[in-house]
Amino acid sequence: MTIEKARFNMIEQQIRPWNVLDKDVLDMLIVVKRENYFPEDQKTLAFFDTELPLPDGSKAMNPKVEARIVQELGLKKSESVLLIGAASGYLAALLAHMTRHVTVLETSPVLKELAEKNLHADGVRNVALLQADGISGQHTGNYDVIVVAGALELIPESLLKQLNVGGRLLAVVGQLPMMHAQLVTRTASGFTERSVFDTVLPPLAGVEPASTFKF
């Protein structure tokens, strides 16, 4: 099977059936080459409905979850994004394709280096990677979109404070066996939240107990 046939099958057999129907998102999955973010022996596996292993022992999200996250956020070209968790760099590349700039925080030096290498090789220039813990509050900024690439038990207040008015945060929240992707929007008067899909992710690496925000 050719790479392009594998990509077509991924989109038509995994991603569309998972309610990813936005044409811009589907077109982006053709343009941003997922195989460029995995080593030679994983390139064909990059299109499978599976979580591929990463060099630090963690796992990358499967393609349908990445695509669904991007769709649910309703991204705009003018927006700034904070991504917590670099993995191989592919989710950062997807976000960067649809927004102005992406800041990635990653605690693992191995994954930071891997993501930087992959993004540079793929010609992605609007992503900055920092070795930092995105949950503890040691890094702060103001963002239109925040994405957490790992499961949390609760969303920390330190993240919500970094959302601009009109901004959205998406994180997978809960404990096994029940988790859901939670989309939080900051309004002029506070925050609104809704559950957008069910899934399961490994816990975000290095998460420490943090103060939480109650709606």
Salt bridges, closest charged atoms under 4 A:
GLU4 OE2 - ARG7 NH2 2.79
GLU4 OE2 - LYS33 NZ 3.80
GLU12 OE2 - ARG16 NE 3.00
ASP27 OD2 - LYS23 NZ 2.66
GLU35 OE1 - ARG7 NH1 2.82
ASP49 OD2 - LYS64 NZ 3.37
GLU66 OE1 - ARG34 NH2 3.03
GLU72 OE2 - ARG68 NE 2.77
GLU79 OE2 - ARG168 NH1 2.66
GLU116 OE2 - LYS112 NZ 3.01
GLU157 OE2 - LYS161 NZ 3.90
